[in-house]
Amino acid sequence: MAKTMKGPAIFLAQFAGDEAPFNSLPAITKWAAGLGYKGVQIPSWDGRLFDLKRAAESKTYCDEVKGVCADSGVEITDLSTHIQGQLVAVNPAFNEAFDAFAPPEVHGKPKERQKWAVEQVLMAAKASENLGLSTHVSFPGALAWPFAYPWPQRPDGLIDMAFTELAKRWKPLLNAFDDAGVDVGFEIHPGEDVFDGATFEMFLDKLKGHRRCQINYDPSHFVLQALDYLAFIDIYHERICAYHVKDAELNPDGRQGVYSGFQPWLNRAGRFRSLGDGQVDFAAIFSKLAGYDYDSWAVLEWECCLKHPEDGAAEGAPFIADHIIRVTETAFDDFAGGDTDKRMLKRMLGIR
């Protein structure tokens, strides 16, 4: 039987803050529900909304969290460890920049920072199990990203070694999620070693096809790379377990293109936009995903260099709701059919 996508849902990371209603889980979930969202994706690193350690250790706490969400009228779609997952693998060129993602006590200590990140992701696996979730979203991190452009010429074996190491670090984490019965949707994203279909295949190959290595599909990152985001669904739909609904635009001109000339977001040729303000063909995406029986959540991830986030959130819920296809259980031309008569079929085909 055909399946219908769930939604609309919203990723809370970009909205959490120190002011009400964005500073606590009860308040922010009520705000989201009031806009029409049915699900929330929770950033596991934000202590204002969620205590990851308690969630990994206590089913009682997880029941309380689910109760808070239910009282607001929303479900938890998944937990996110984008921040912690990024720190599972960091090229030394980004050590200082990514220290900001970790607690002060591990700043300037790459090995201790990675250990902290691994512990966080393992806790997220257990917390997801305690919450009764079936999917999780994250970043894989990056060792090879500084060498994305082949100049200077890359030494033989460099990229293979990077992906071997990335898989080595993630395999035990994916095994933990497997024990928890949870798929991990990696966001395919520039800045990660896994930034397109080819690199996802390299990662998956090093993991020997690990069944929990899945995709968090986000077309905005493909628009900025001039990658065919619809063909991507055709190729990888069996691995798509999560969907970030995010818009973007790429407007190359005589001054800049895909790389966008080190410009700030407002001035870049490629930039993220609120839903409906960019170039993504969401009608085609929702149709393709429906055709492949995608039945998980459609989650707004809001990022825009122009529009106020609260306006983007308010517009996002009806936008997603209007695009979700309630799949049919019957063919549109069933009315013209009839009961099967084998003798008639034989007559129609000239079979005696």
Order of alpha helices (4+ residues) and beta strands (2+ residues): beta-alpha-beta-alpha-alpha-beta-alpha-alpha-alpha-beta-alpha-beta-alpha-beta-alpha-alpha-beta-beta-beta-alpha-beta-alpha-alpha
